Amino acid sequence: MIREFFKPLFLTAATIEDDGTKGLGQNRIVANVKEVSTDLDQLIRR
């Protein structure tokens, strides 16, 4: 469920990383959200 909610953000973050243009403010926010959602995912699986 949470994975589905964050799926657009995962896709966006992956695109940014592949592009190599992660330095912009909005892109940094997307990358941070991706990290937080990954942490949430790990906590839920425990």
trRosetta pair geometry for C-beta under 8 A, 3 or more apart (Angstrom, degrees):
i j d omega theta_ij theta_ji phi_ij phi_ji
1 4 5.8 -52 -151 30 26 110
1 5 6.7 27 150 -20 61 104
2 5 5.4 -51 -150 33 37 115
2 6 6.3 18 157 -5 69 109
2 37 6.9 -179 154 -156 104 91
2 40 5.9 -121 163 124 154 125
2 41 6.5 -162 95 -84 123 74
2 44 6.7 166 23 -24 142 160
3 6 6.3 -68 -147 46 27 98
3 7 6.6 56 150 -62 62 87
3 37 7.9 122 -106 166 46 113
3 41 6.3 70 -76 -108 90 119
4 7 5.5 -22 -152 -20 34 120
6 9 4.8 -59 -170 45 73 116
6 10 5.9 80 130 -30 89 96
6 33 7.3 -173 -142 149 108 101
6 34 7.6 135 173 -112 122 53
6 37 4.1 117 -127 -148 165 156
7 10 5.5 -50 -146 31 35 113
7 11 6.5 33 157 -17 66 103
8 11 5.7 -55 -150 38 34 111
8 12 6.2 33 153 -19 67 107
9 12 5.6 -52 -143 38 33 111
9 13 6.0 33 157 -20 67 107
9 30 6.1 -168 -157 -154 85 83
9 33 5.1 -86 -170 112 145 125
9 34 5.9 -165 140 -75 102 75
9 37 6.6 127 86 -8 135 154
10 13 5.9 -57 -145 38 27 109
10 14 6.3 28 156 -21 63 107
10 34 6.1 117 -102 -123 56 101
10 37 7.4 -109 -63 89 92 144
11 14 5.8 -55 -149 34 29 111
11 15 6.5 30 153 -20 63 105
12 15 5.8 -57 -154 34 32 112
12 16 6.5 31 151 -20 66 105
12 30 5.2 -99 113 -159 116 142
13 16 5.6 -53 -149 34 34 112
13 17 6.4 32 154 -18 66 105
13 30 4.9 -169 -82 142 82 101
13 31 5.4 130 -138 -94 108 53
13 33 7.4 -150 -63 70 129 88
13 34 4.0 28 -66 -56 174 146
14 17 5.8 -55 -148 36 32 109
14 18 6.3 31 155 -17 65 107
15 18 5.9 -57 -148 38 30 109
15 19 6.1 28 154 -20 64 112
16 19 5.6 -61 -149 38 29 112
16 21 6.4 -100 -157 70 74 74
16 22 5.4 99 149 -94 106 74
16 27 4.7 160 -148 -149 143 109
16 30 6.1 128 -7 84 153 135
16 31 6.7 -110 89 -60 141 96
17 20 7.5 37 177 -69 32 39
17 22 6.3 32 -95 -71 54 122
17 31 7.5 114 -64 -103 96 108
19 22 7.9 145 75 -46 88 67
21 24 6.3 15 153 -5 92 109
21 27 6.4 -162 115 -73 76 169
22 27 5.1 -154 -146 135 43 127
22 28 6.8 94 166 -78 77 63
22 31 6.1 50 -156 -50 112 145
23 27 7.0 35 50 68 25 130
23 28 7.4 6 -164 -54 21 103
24 27 4.5 81 64 11 89 110
24 28 7.0 -155 90 -12 43 85
25 28 5.8 -56 -153 30 30 111
25 29 6.8 30 152 -19 64 102
26 29 5.6 -51 -155 31 37 114
26 30 6.7 37 149 -19 66 102
27 30 5.6 -50 -151 34 37 112
27 31 6.4 37 151 -19 66 104
28 31 5.6 -55 -150 36 34 112
28 32 6.4 34 152 -20 66 105
29 32 5.7 -55 -149 36 32 111
29 33 6.4 33 153 -19 66 104
30 33 5.7 -52 -149 35 32 111
30 34 6.5 37 150 -23 63 103
31 34 5.5 -51 -153 31 33 116
31 35 6.7 33 150 -19 64 101
32 35 5.7 -52 -152 34 36 111
32 36 6.4 33 152 -17 67 105
33 36 5.7 -54 -146 38 34 111
33 37 6.1 31 156 -18 67 107
34 37 5.9 -57 -145 38 28 108
34 38 6.4 31 154 -21 63 106
35 38 5.7 -55 -151 34 31 112
35 39 6.5 33 151 -19 65 103
36 39 5.6 -53 -152 35 34 113
36 40 6.4 36 150 -19 66 103
37 40 5.5 -47 -147 35 36 115
37 41 6.3 44 150 -25 64 103
38 41 5.5 -50 -150 32 33 116
38 42 6.6 32 152 -18 64 103
39 42 5.8 -56 -151 35 32 109
39 43 6.4 32 152 -19 66 105
40 43 5.7 -56 -149 36 32 111
40 44 6.3 30 155 -20 66 106
41 44 6.0 -57 -150 34 28 109
41 45 6.6 25 154 -19 63 109
42 45 5.9 -58 -149 34 32 110
42 46 7.0 45 152 -37 62 96
43 46 6.0 -45 -161 9 35 116
